[in-house]
Amino acid sequence: MNEENSSPHESQQESQIPETVESRGTTDPKIRLFVPALMLIGFGAYSVMETQLMEKYQYAPLSEDMNAWFSWLFNFCGPFIFIPAGLFFLVLGIRFILRRLVADQEGIGYVGKAKIKWGDISQLDATRLKSKDIVVLNYEGGKLVLDRYKMTDFKNLLRLVESKVPQDKRIS
């Protein structure tokens, strides 16, 4: 197969507008949420181990030894700070994994939430598309941010959105 025959076919596929696009979260933001979650939970577990299993740190008044008091504070209060903070990041990461954006001929929206109909979109703000790959869809109830960094299949999603939003509602 030569290049002349394959290039028109490829450009035809690229210009086709998909009927439905399902976009999930990308890997990088997941990692950025799970790494701090695991670190904080690990710090909390280490603090519990140091305090309970080793019985190493006994309460020392601040006036006697500042280092001993801070060691006690870290090990006795650490689990109450680190573990809930780690669980918070863990829940955010799980929510990010389970989140799915679906765009079809009716509208666009996350699964489990109300879908925004194409006619309800008042403005498509693409001012940050070239610099940051971010598109904002404004509608009566708020705005929906489409970010290439956070979503898979962004090119097809953008192609479908641009085909459904009229030219007079676009800002570029």
CNS distance restraints for C-alpha pairs under 8 A (distance, minus, plus):
assign (resid   1 and name CA) (resid   5 and name CA) 6.91 0.50 0.50
assign (resid   1 and name CA) (resid   6 and name CA) 7.15 0.50 0.50
assign (resid   2 and name CA) (resid   6 and name CA) 6.64 0.50 0.50
assign (resid   3 and name CA) (resid   7 and name CA) 5.91 0.50 0.50
assign (resid   4 and name CA) (resid   8 and name CA) 7.20 0.50 0.50
assign (resid   5 and name CA) (resid   9 and name CA) 7.08 0.50 0.50
assign (resid   6 and name CA) (resid  10 and name CA) 6.22 0.50 0.50
assign (resid   7 and name CA) (resid  11 and name CA) 6.15 0.50 0.50
assign (resid   8 and name CA) (resid  12 and name CA) 6.04 0.50 0.50
assign (resid   9 and name CA) (resid  13 and name CA) 6.37 0.50 0.50
assign (resid  10 and name CA) (resid  14 and name CA) 6.32 0.50 0.50
assign (resid  11 and name CA) (resid  15 and name CA) 6.24 0.50 0.50
assign (resid  12 and name CA) (resid  16 and name CA) 6.44 0.50 0.50
assign (resid  17 and name CA) (resid 156 and name CA) 7.32 0.50 0.50
assign (resid  17 and name CA) (resid 159 and name CA) 6.23 0.50 0.50
assign (resid  17 and name CA) (resid 160 and name CA) 5.86 0.50 0.50
assign (resid  17 and name CA) (resid 163 and name CA) 7.54 0.50 0.50
assign (resid  18 and name CA) (resid 156 and name CA) 6.72 0.50 0.50
assign (resid  18 and name CA) (resid 159 and name CA) 7.80 0.50 0.50
assign (resid  18 and name CA) (resid 160 and name CA) 6.33 0.50 0.50
assign (resid  19 and name CA) (resid 104 and name CA) 5.89 0.50 0.50
assign (resid  19 and name CA) (resid 105 and name CA) 6.42 0.50 0.50
assign (resid  19 and name CA) (resid 160 and name CA) 7.61 0.50 0.50
assign (resid  20 and name CA) (resid 102 and name CA) 7.22 0.50 0.50
assign (resid  20 and name CA) (resid 103 and name CA) 5.67 0.50 0.50
assign (resid  20 and name CA) (resid 104 and name CA) 4.30 0.50 0.50
assign (resid  20 and name CA) (resid 105 and name CA) 7.00 0.50 0.50
assign (resid  21 and name CA) (resid 102 and name CA) 5.79 0.50 0.50
assign (resid  21 and name CA) (resid 103 and name CA) 5.21 0.50 0.50
assign (resid  21 and name CA) (resid 104 and name CA) 6.43 0.50 0.50
assign (resid  21 and name CA) (resid 153 and name CA) 7.61 0.50 0.50
assign (resid  21 and name CA) (resid 156 and name CA) 6.78 0.50 0.50
assign (resid  21 and name CA) (resid 157 and name CA) 5.83 0.50 0.50
assign (resid  21 and name CA) (resid 160 and name CA) 7.80 0.50 0.50
assign (resid  22 and name CA) (resid 100 and name CA) 6.82 0.50 0.50
assign (resid  22 and name CA) (resid 101 and name CA) 5.76 0.50 0.50
assign (resid  22 and name CA) (resid 102 and name CA) 4.55 0.50 0.50
assign (resid  22 and name CA) (resid 103 and name CA) 6.50 0.50 0.50
assign (resid  22 and name CA) (resid 153 and name CA) 7.63 0.50 0.50
assign (resid  22 and name CA) (resid 157 and name CA) 7.95 0.50 0.50
assign (resid  23 and name CA) (resid 100 and name CA) 5.78 0.50 0.50
assign (resid  23 and name CA) (resid 101 and name CA) 5.03 0.50 0.50
assign (resid  23 and name CA) (resid 102 and name CA) 6.30 0.50 0.50
assign (resid  23 and name CA) (resid 151 and name CA) 5.84 0.50 0.50
assign (resid  23 and name CA) (resid 152 and name CA) 5.15 0.50 0.50
assign (resid  23 and name CA) (resid 153 and name CA) 5.90 0.50 0.50
assign (resid  23 and name CA) (resid 154 and name CA) 7.36 0.50 0.50
assign (resid  23 and name CA) (resid 157 and name CA) 7.63 0.50 0.50
assign (resid  24 and name CA) (resid  97 and name CA) 7.46 0.50 0.50
assign (resid  24 and name CA) (resid  98 and name CA) 7.89 0.50 0.50
assign (resid  24 and name CA) (resid  99 and name CA) 6.34 0.50 0.50
assign (resid  24 and name CA) (resid 100 and name CA) 4.81 0.50 0.50
assign (resid  24 and name CA) (resid 101 and name CA) 6.38 0.50 0.50
assign (resid  24 and name CA) (resid 151 and name CA) 5.60 0.50 0.50
assign (resid  24 and name CA) (resid 152 and name CA) 5.53 0.50 0.50
assign (resid  25 and name CA) (resid  29 and name CA) 7.74 0.50 0.50
assign (resid  25 and name CA) (resid  30 and name CA) 7.69 0.50 0.50
assign (resid  25 and name CA) (resid  96 and name CA) 6.29 0.50 0.50
assign (resid  25 and name CA) (resid  97 and name CA) 6.06 0.50 0.50
assign (resid  25 and name CA) (resid  99 and name CA) 6.80 0.50 0.50
assign (resid  25 and name CA) (resid 100 and name CA) 7.24 0.50 0.50
assign (resid  25 and name CA) (resid 150 and name CA) 5.45 0.50 0.50
assign (resid  25 and name CA) (resid 151 and name CA) 4.79 0.50 0.50
assign (resid  25 and name CA) (resid 152 and name CA) 6.15 0.50 0.50
assign (resid  26 and name CA) (resid  30 and name CA) 7.05 0.50 0.50
assign (resid  26 and name CA) (resid 149 and name CA) 7.03 0.50 0.50
assign (resid  26 and name CA) (resid 150 and name CA) 5.31 0.50 0.50
assign (resid  26 and name CA) (resid 151 and name CA) 5.38 0.50 0.50
assign (resid  26 and name CA) (resid 152 and name CA) 5.72 0.50 0.50
assign (resid  27 and name CA) (resid  31 and name CA) 6.38 0.50 0.50
assign (resid  28 and name CA) (resid  32 and name CA) 6.33 0.50 0.50
assign (resid  28 and name CA) (resid 149 and name CA) 7.98 0.50 0.50
assign (resid  28 and name CA) (resid 150 and name CA) 7.89 0.50 0.50
assign (resid  29 and name CA) (resid  33 and name CA) 6.34 0.50 0.50
assign (resid  29 and name CA) (resid 149 and name CA) 7.93 0.50 0.50
assign (resid  29 and name CA) (resid 150 and name CA) 6.58 0.50 0.50
assign (resid  30 and name CA) (resid  34 and name CA) 6.16 0.50 0.50
assign (resid  30 and name CA) (resid  93 and name CA) 5.67 0.50 0.50
assign (resid  30 and name CA) (resid  96 and name CA) 6.86 0.50 0.50
assign (resid  30 and name CA) (resid  97 and name CA) 7.04 0.50 0.50
assign (resid  31 and name CA) (resid  35 and name CA) 5.91 0.50 0.50
assign (resid  32 and name CA) (resid  36 and name CA) 7.04 0.50 0.50
assign (resid  33 and name CA) (resid  37 and name CA) 6.42 0.50 0.50
assign (resid  33 and name CA) (resid  89 and name CA) 5.72 0.50 0.50
assign (resid  33 and name CA) (resid  90 and name CA) 6.84 0.50 0.50
assign (resid  33 and name CA) (resid  92 and name CA) 7.01 0.50 0.50
assign (resid  33 and name CA) (resid  93 and name CA) 5.32 0.50 0.50
assign (resid  34 and name CA) (resid  38 and name CA) 6.08 0.50 0.50
assign (resid  34 and name CA) (resid  89 and name CA) 6.70 0.50 0.50
assign (resid  34 and name CA) (resid  90 and name CA) 5.98 0.50 0.50
assign (resid  34 and name CA) (resid  93 and name CA) 6.06 0.50 0.50
assign (resid  35 and name CA) (resid  39 and name CA) 6.15 0.50 0.50
assign (resid  36 and name CA) (resid  40 and name CA) 5.98 0.50 0.50
assign (resid  36 and name CA) (resid  86 and name CA) 6.79 0.50 0.50
assign (resid  36 and name CA) (resid  89 and name CA) 6.96 0.50 0.50
assign (resid  37 and name CA) (resid  41 and name CA) 6.13 0.50 0.50
assign (resid  37 and name CA) (resid  85 and name CA) 7.37 0.50 0.50
assign (resid  37 and name CA) (resid  86 and name CA) 4.06 0.50 0.50
assign (resid  37 and name CA) (resid  87 and name CA) 6.38 0.50 0.50
assign (resid  37 and name CA) (resid  88 and name CA) 7.48 0.50 0.50
assign (resid  37 and name CA) (resid  89 and name CA) 5.01 0.50 0.50
assign (resid  37 and name CA) (resid  90 and name CA) 5.30 0.50 0.50
assign (resid  38 and name CA) (resid  42 and name CA) 5.88 0.50 0.50
assign (resid  38 and name CA) (resid  86 and name CA) 6.51 0.50 0.50
assign (resid  38 and name CA) (resid  90 and name CA) 7.80 0.50 0.50
assign (resid  39 and name CA) (resid  43 and name CA) 6.14 0.50 0.50
assign (resid  39 and name CA) (resid  86 and name CA) 7.33 0.50 0.50
assign (resid  40 and name CA) (resid  44 and name CA) 6.19 0.50 0.50
assign (resid  40 and name CA) (resid  82 and name CA) 5.00 0.50 0.50
assign (resid  40 and name CA) (resid  83 and name CA) 6.12 0.50 0.50
assign (resid  40 and name CA) (resid  85 and name CA) 6.75 0.50 0.50
assign (resid  40 and name CA) (resid  86 and name CA) 4.75 0.50 0.50
assign (resid  41 and name CA) (resid  45 and name CA) 6.11 0.50 0.50
assign (resid  41 and name CA) (resid  82 and name CA) 6.05 0.50 0.50
assign (resid  41 and name CA) (resid  83 and name CA) 4.81 0.50 0.50
assign (resid  41 and name CA) (resid  85 and name CA) 7.90 0.50 0.50
assign (resid  41 and name CA) (resid  86 and name CA) 5.08 0.50 0.50
assign (resid  41 and name CA) (resid  87 and name CA) 7.25 0.50 0.50
assign (resid  42 and name CA) (resid  46 and name CA) 6.03 0.50 0.50
assign (resid  43 and name CA) (resid  47 and name CA) 6.13 0.50 0.50
assign (resid  43 and name CA) (resid  78 and name CA) 7.50 0.50 0.50
assign (resid  43 and name CA) (resid  79 and name CA) 7.63 0.50 0.50
assign (resid  43 and name CA) (resid  82 and name CA) 6.42 0.50 0.50
assign (resid  43 and name CA) (resid  83 and name CA) 7.79 0.50 0.50
assign (resid  44 and name CA) (resid  48 and name CA) 6.32 0.50 0.50
assign (resid  44 and name CA) (resid  78 and name CA) 5.73 0.50 0.50
assign (resid  44 and name CA) (resid  79 and name CA) 4.23 0.50 0.50
assign (resid  44 and name CA) (resid  80 and name CA) 7.63 0.50 0.50
assign (resid  44 and name CA) (resid  81 and name CA) 7.62 0.50 0.50
assign (resid  44 and name CA) (resid  82 and name CA) 5.02 0.50 0.50
assign (resid  44 and name CA) (resid  83 and name CA) 5.21 0.50 0.50
assign (resid  45 and name CA) (resid  49 and name CA) 6.14 0.50 0.50
assign (resid  45 and name CA) (resid  79 and name CA) 6.85 0.50 0.50
assign (resid  45 and name CA) (resid  83 and name CA) 7.70 0.50 0.50
assign (resid  46 and name CA) (resid  50 and name CA) 6.02 0.50 0.50
assign (resid  47 and name CA) (resid  51 and name CA) 6.14 0.50 0.50
assign (resid  47 and name CA) (resid  74 and name CA) 7.26 0.50 0.50
assign (resid  47 and name CA) (resid  75 and name CA) 4.58 0.50 0.50
assign (resid  47 and name CA) (resid  76 and name CA) 6.95 0.50 0.50
assign (resid  47 and name CA) (resid  78 and name CA) 6.02 0.50 0.50
assign (resid  47 and name CA) (resid  79 and name CA) 6.17 0.50 0.50
assign (resid  48 and name CA) (resid  52 and name CA) 5.77 0.50 0.50
assign (resid  48 and name CA) (resid  53 and name CA) 7.66 0.50 0.50
assign (resid  48 and name CA) (resid  75 and name CA) 6.82 0.50 0.50
assign (resid  48 and name CA) (resid  76 and name CA) 7.46 0.50 0.50
assign (resid  48 and name CA) (resid  79 and name CA) 6.42 0.50 0.50
assign (resid  49 and name CA) (resid  53 and name CA) 5.20 0.50 0.50
assign (resid  49 and name CA) (resid  54 and name CA) 6.83 0.50 0.50
assign (resid  50 and name CA) (resid  54 and name CA) 5.34 0.50 0.50
assign (resid  50 and name CA) (resid  55 and name CA) 6.71 0.50 0.50
assign (resid  50 and name CA) (resid  56 and name CA) 6.58 0.50 0.50
assign (resid  50 and name CA) (resid  57 and name CA) 7.62 0.50 0.50
assign (resid  50 and name CA) (resid  75 and name CA) 6.73 0.50 0.50
assign (resid  51 and name CA) (resid  55 and name CA) 5.10 0.50 0.50
assign (resid  51 and name CA) (resid  56 and name CA) 6.23 0.50 0.50
assign (resid  51 and name CA) (resid  57 and name CA) 6.18 0.50 0.50
assign (resid  51 and name CA) (resid  75 and name CA) 5.97 0.50 0.50
assign (resid  51 and name CA) (resid  76 and name CA) 6.65 0.50 0.50
assign (resid  57 and name CA) (resid  68 and name CA) 7.69 0.50 0.50
assign (resid  57 and name CA) (resid  71 and name CA) 6.97 0.50 0.50
assign (resid  57 and name CA) (resid  72 and name CA) 5.50 0.50 0.50
assign (resid  57 and name CA) (resid  75 and name CA) 7.51 0.50 0.50
assign (resid  58 and name CA) (resid  72 and name CA) 6.47 0.50 0.50
assign (resid  59 and name CA) (resid  68 and name CA) 7.89 0.50 0.50
assign (resid  59 and name CA) (resid  69 and name CA) 6.77 0.50 0.50
assign (resid  59 and name CA) (resid  72 and name CA) 5.95 0.50 0.50
assign (resid  60 and name CA) (resid  64 and name CA) 7.00 0.50 0.50
assign (resid  60 and name CA) (resid  65 and name CA) 6.83 0.50 0.50
assign (resid  60 and name CA) (resid  68 and name CA) 6.05 0.50 0.50
assign (resid  60 and name CA) (resid  69 and name CA) 5.21 0.50 0.50
assign (resid  60 and name CA) (resid  72 and name CA) 7.27 0.50 0.50
assign (resid  61 and name CA) (resid  65 and name CA) 6.78 0.50 0.50
assign (resid  61 and name CA) (resid  66 and name CA) 7.82 0.50 0.50
assign (resid  61 and name CA) (resid  69 and name CA) 6.08 0.50 0.50
assign (resid  62 and name CA) (resid  66 and name CA) 5.15 0.50 0.50
assign (resid  62 and name CA) (resid  68 and name CA) 7.90 0.50 0.50
assign (resid  62 and name CA) (resid  69 and name CA) 5.38 0.50 0.50
assign (resid  65 and name CA) (resid  69 and name CA) 6.26 0.50 0.50
assign (resid  66 and name CA) (resid  70 and name CA) 6.22 0.50 0.50
assign (resid  67 and name CA) (resid  71 and name CA) 6.11 0.50 0.50
assign (resid  68 and name CA) (resid  72 and name CA) 6.13 0.50 0.50
assign (resid  69 and name CA) (resid  73 and name CA) 6.07 0.50 0.50
assign (resid  70 and name CA) (resid  74 and name CA) 5.99 0.50 0.50
assign (resid  71 and name CA) (resid  75 and name CA) 6.17 0.50 0.50
assign (resid  72 and name CA) (resid  76 and name CA) 5.89 0.50 0.50
assign (resid  73 and name CA) (resid  77 and name CA) 5.54 0.50 0.50
assign (resid  73 and name CA) (resid  78 and name CA) 7.32 0.50 0.50
assign (resid  74 and name CA) (resid  78 and name CA) 5.01 0.50 0.50
assign (resid  75 and name CA) (resid  79 and name CA) 7.37 0.50 0.50
assign (resid  77 and name CA) (resid  81 and name CA) 6.63 0.50 0.50
assign (resid  78 and name CA) (resid  82 and name CA) 5.65 0.50 0.50
assign (resid  78 and name CA) (resid  83 and name CA) 7.90 0.50 0.50
assign (resid  79 and name CA) (resid  83 and name CA) 5.44 0.50 0.50
assign (resid  79 and name CA) (resid  84 and name CA) 7.95 0.50 0.50
assign (resid  80 and name CA) (resid  84 and name CA) 6.67 0.50 0.50
assign (resid  81 and name CA) (resid  85 and name CA) 6.30 0.50 0.50
assign (resid  82 and name CA) (resid  86 and name CA) 5.96 0.50 0.50
assign (resid  83 and name CA) (resid  87 and name CA) 6.06 0.50 0.50
assign (resid  84 and name CA) (resid  88 and name CA) 6.12 0.50 0.50
assign (resid  85 and name CA) (resid  89 and name CA) 6.53 0.50 0.50
assign (resid  86 and name CA) (resid  90 and name CA) 6.12 0.50 0.50
assign (resid  87 and name CA) (resid  91 and name CA) 6.08 0.50 0.50
assign (resid  88 and name CA) (resid  92 and name CA) 6.33 0.50 0.50
assign (resid  89 and name CA) (resid  93 and name CA) 6.13 0.50 0.50
assign (resid  90 and name CA) (resid  94 and name CA) 6.22 0.50 0.50
assign (resid  91 and name CA) (resid  95 and name CA) 6.10 0.50 0.50
assign (resid  92 and name CA) (resid  96 and name CA) 6.11 0.50 0.50
assign (resid  93 and name CA) (resid  97 and name CA) 6.26 0.50 0.50
assign (resid  94 and name CA) (resid  98 and name CA) 6.27 0.50 0.50
assign (resid  95 and name CA) (resid  99 and name CA) 6.02 0.50 0.50
assign (resid  99 and name CA) (resid 110 and name CA) 6.99 0.50 0.50
assign (resid  99 and name CA) (resid 111 and name CA) 7.28 0.50 0.50
assign (resid 100 and name CA) (resid 110 and name CA) 5.57 0.50 0.50
assign (resid 100 and name CA) (resid 111 and name CA) 5.78 0.50 0.50
assign (resid 101 and name CA) (resid 108 and name CA) 7.29 0.50 0.50
assign (resid 101 and name CA) (resid 109 and name CA) 5.56 0.50 0.50
assign (resid 101 and name CA) (resid 110 and name CA) 4.29 0.50 0.50
assign (resid 101 and name CA) (resid 111 and name CA) 6.25 0.50 0.50
assign (resid 102 and name CA) (resid 108 and name CA) 5.77 0.50 0.50
assign (resid 102 and name CA) (resid 109 and name CA) 5.67 0.50 0.50
assign (resid 102 and name CA) (resid 110 and name CA) 6.07 0.50 0.50
assign (resid 102 and name CA) (resid 111 and name CA) 6.81 0.50 0.50
assign (resid 103 and name CA) (resid 107 and name CA) 5.81 0.50 0.50
assign (resid 103 and name CA) (resid 108 and name CA) 4.18 0.50 0.50
assign (resid 103 and name CA) (resid 109 and name CA) 6.53 0.50 0.50
assign (resid 103 and name CA) (resid 157 and name CA) 7.11 0.50 0.50
assign (resid 103 and name CA) (resid 160 and name CA) 7.60 0.50 0.50
assign (resid 103 and name CA) (resid 161 and name CA) 7.88 0.50 0.50
assign (resid 104 and name CA) (resid 108 and name CA) 6.44 0.50 0.50
assign (resid 104 and name CA) (resid 160 and name CA) 7.92 0.50 0.50
assign (resid 106 and name CA) (resid 117 and name CA) 5.93 0.50 0.50
assign (resid 106 and name CA) (resid 118 and name CA) 6.72 0.50 0.50
assign (resid 107 and name CA) (resid 115 and name CA) 6.08 0.50 0.50
assign (resid 107 and name CA) (resid 116 and name CA) 5.31 0.50 0.50
assign (resid 107 and name CA) (resid 117 and name CA) 4.16 0.50 0.50
assign (resid 107 and name CA) (resid 118 and name CA) 5.01 0.50 0.50
assign (resid 108 and name CA) (resid 115 and name CA) 5.49 0.50 0.50
assign (resid 108 and name CA) (resid 116 and name CA) 5.25 0.50 0.50
assign (resid 108 and name CA) (resid 117 and name CA) 6.57 0.50 0.50
assign (resid 108 and name CA) (resid 118 and name CA) 7.33 0.50 0.50
assign (resid 109 and name CA) (resid 113 and name CA) 6.82 0.50 0.50
assign (resid 109 and name CA) (resid 114 and name CA) 6.63 0.50 0.50
assign (resid 109 and name CA) (resid 115 and name CA) 4.48 0.50 0.50
assign (resid 109 and name CA) (resid 116 and name CA) 5.85 0.50 0.50
assign (resid 110 and name CA) (resid 114 and name CA) 7.48 0.50 0.50
assign (resid 110 and name CA) (resid 115 and name CA) 7.01 0.50 0.50
assign (resid 116 and name CA) (resid 120 and name CA) 6.62 0.50 0.50
assign (resid 116 and name CA) (resid 121 and name CA) 7.45 0.50 0.50
assign (resid 116 and name CA) (resid 139 and name CA) 7.95 0.50 0.50
assign (resid 117 and name CA) (resid 121 and name CA) 7.09 0.50 0.50
assign (resid 118 and name CA) (resid 164 and name CA) 6.41 0.50 0.50
assign (resid 118 and name CA) (resid 165 and name CA) 6.63 0.50 0.50
assign (resid 119 and name CA) (resid 165 and name CA) 7.86 0.50 0.50
assign (resid 120 and name CA) (resid 139 and name CA) 5.90 0.50 0.50
assign (resid 120 and name CA) (resid 140 and name CA) 6.96 0.50 0.50
assign (resid 121 and name CA) (resid 137 and name CA) 6.60 0.50 0.50
assign (resid 121 and name CA) (resid 138 and name CA) 5.87 0.50 0.50
assign (resid 121 and name CA) (resid 139 and name CA) 4.48 0.50 0.50
assign (resid 121 and name CA) (resid 140 and name CA) 7.34 0.50 0.50
assign (resid 121 and name CA) (resid 165 and name CA) 7.46 0.50 0.50
assign (resid 122 and name CA) (resid 137 and name CA) 7.76 0.50 0.50
assign (resid 122 and name CA) (resid 138 and name CA) 5.72 0.50 0.50
assign (resid 122 and name CA) (resid 139 and name CA) 5.10 0.50 0.50
assign (resid 122 and name CA) (resid 140 and name CA) 7.14 0.50 0.50
assign (resid 122 and name CA) (resid 169 and name CA) 6.35 0.50 0.50
assign (resid 123 and name CA) (resid 137 and name CA) 6.00 0.50 0.50
assign (resid 123 and name CA) (resid 138 and name CA) 5.08 0.50 0.50
assign (resid 123 and name CA) (resid 139 and name CA) 6.90 0.50 0.50
assign (resid 123 and name CA) (resid 169 and name CA) 4.79 0.50 0.50
assign (resid 123 and name CA) (resid 170 and name CA) 5.80 0.50 0.50
assign (resid 123 and name CA) (resid 171 and name CA) 7.32 0.50 0.50
assign (resid 124 and name CA) (resid 135 and name CA) 7.13 0.50 0.50
assign (resid 124 and name CA) (resid 136 and name CA) 5.91 0.50 0.50
assign (resid 124 and name CA) (resid 137 and name CA) 4.77 0.50 0.50
assign (resid 124 and name CA) (resid 138 and name CA) 6.33 0.50 0.50
assign (resid 124 and name CA) (resid 165 and name CA) 7.30 0.50 0.50
assign (resid 124 and name CA) (resid 169 and name CA) 6.04 0.50 0.50
assign (resid 124 and name CA) (resid 170 and name CA) 4.66 0.50 0.50
assign (resid 124 and name CA) (resid 171 and name CA) 6.07 0.50 0.50
assign (resid 125 and name CA) (resid 135 and name CA) 5.84 0.50 0.50
assign (resid 125 and name CA) (resid 136 and name CA) 5.01 0.50 0.50
assign (resid 125 and name CA) (resid 137 and name CA) 6.32 0.50 0.50
assign (resid 125 and name CA) (resid 138 and name CA) 7.60 0.50 0.50
assign (resid 125 and name CA) (resid 170 and name CA) 6.07 0.50 0.50
assign (resid 125 and name CA) (resid 171 and name CA) 4.86 0.50 0.50
assign (resid 125 and name CA) (resid 172 and name CA) 6.36 0.50 0.50
assign (resid 126 and name CA) (resid 134 and name CA) 6.98 0.50 0.50
assign (resid 126 and name CA) (resid 135 and name CA) 4.90 0.50 0.50
assign (resid 126 and name CA) (resid 136 and name CA) 6.63 0.50 0.50
assign (resid 126 and name CA) (resid 170 and name CA) 7.26 0.50 0.50
assign (resid 126 and name CA) (resid 171 and name CA) 5.76 0.50 0.50
assign (resid 126 and name CA) (resid 172 and name CA) 4.71 0.50 0.50
assign (resid 127 and name CA) (resid 135 and name CA) 7.52 0.50 0.50
assign (resid 127 and name CA) (resid 171 and name CA) 6.53 0.50 0.50
assign (resid 127 and name CA) (resid 172 and name CA) 4.64 0.50 0.50
assign (resid 128 and name CA) (resid 132 and name CA) 5.50 0.50 0.50
assign (resid 128 and name CA) (resid 133 and name CA) 6.25 0.50 0.50
assign (resid 128 and name CA) (resid 134 and name CA) 5.41 0.50 0.50
assign (resid 128 and name CA) (resid 135 and name CA) 6.64 0.50 0.50
assign (resid 129 and name CA) (resid 133 and name CA) 4.16 0.50 0.50
assign (resid 129 and name CA) (resid 134 and name CA) 4.86 0.50 0.50
assign (resid 129 and name CA) (resid 135 and name CA) 5.86 0.50 0.50
assign (resid 133 and name CA) (resid 147 and name CA) 6.08 0.50 0.50
assign (resid 133 and name CA) (resid 148 and name CA) 5.56 0.50 0.50
assign (resid 133 and name CA) (resid 149 and name CA) 7.63 0.50 0.50
assign (resid 134 and name CA) (resid 145 and name CA) 7.01 0.50 0.50
assign (resid 134 and name CA) (resid 146 and name CA) 5.70 0.50 0.50
assign (resid 134 and name CA) (resid 147 and name CA) 4.57 0.50 0.50
assign (resid 134 and name CA) (resid 148 and name CA) 6.50 0.50 0.50
assign (resid 135 and name CA) (resid 145 and name CA) 5.98 0.50 0.50
assign (resid 135 and name CA) (resid 146 and name CA) 5.12 0.50 0.50
assign (resid 135 and name CA) (resid 147 and name CA) 6.55 0.50 0.50
assign (resid 136 and name CA) (resid 143 and name CA) 6.62 0.50 0.50
assign (resid 136 and name CA) (resid 144 and name CA) 5.74 0.50 0.50
assign (resid 136 and name CA) (resid 145 and name CA) 4.53 0.50 0.50
assign (resid 136 and name CA) (resid 146 and name CA) 6.09 0.50 0.50
assign (resid 137 and name CA) (resid 143 and name CA) 5.47 0.50 0.50
assign (resid 137 and name CA) (resid 144 and name CA) 5.04 0.50 0.50
assign (resid 137 and name CA) (resid 145 and name CA) 6.33 0.50 0.50
assign (resid 137 and name CA) (resid 146 and name CA) 7.79 0.50 0.50
assign (resid 138 and name CA) (resid 142 and name CA) 6.11 0.50 0.50
assign (resid 138 and name CA) (resid 143 and name CA) 4.33 0.50 0.50
assign (resid 138 and name CA) (resid 144 and name CA) 6.46 0.50 0.50
assign (resid 139 and name CA) (resid 143 and name CA) 5.80 0.50 0.50
assign (resid 146 and name CA) (resid 151 and name CA) 7.50 0.50 0.50
assign (resid 147 and name CA) (resid 151 and name CA) 6.18 0.50 0.50
assign (resid 147 and name CA) (resid 154 and name CA) 7.76 0.50 0.50
assign (resid 148 and name CA) (resid 152 and name CA) 7.04 0.50 0.50
assign (resid 148 and name CA) (resid 154 and name CA) 5.56 0.50 0.50
assign (resid 153 and name CA) (resid 157 and name CA) 6.31 0.50 0.50
assign (resid 154 and name CA) (resid 158 and name CA) 5.97 0.50 0.50
assign (resid 155 and name CA) (resid 159 and name CA) 6.18 0.50 0.50
assign (resid 156 and name CA) (resid 160 and name CA) 6.21 0.50 0.50
assign (resid 157 and name CA) (resid 161 and name CA) 6.18 0.50 0.50
assign (resid 158 and name CA) (resid 162 and name CA) 6.03 0.50 0.50
assign (resid 159 and name CA) (resid 163 and name CA) 6.27 0.50 0.50
assign (resid 160 and name CA) (resid 164 and name CA) 6.37 0.50 0.50
assign (resid 161 and name CA) (resid 165 and name CA) 6.18 0.50 0.50
assign (resid 162 and name CA) (resid 166 and name CA) 7.66 0.50 0.50
assign (resid 165 and name CA) (resid 169 and name CA) 6.82 0.50 0.50
assign (resid 165 and name CA) (resid 170 and name CA) 7.52 0.50 0.50
assign (resid 166 and name CA) (resid 170 and name CA) 7.14 0.50 0.50
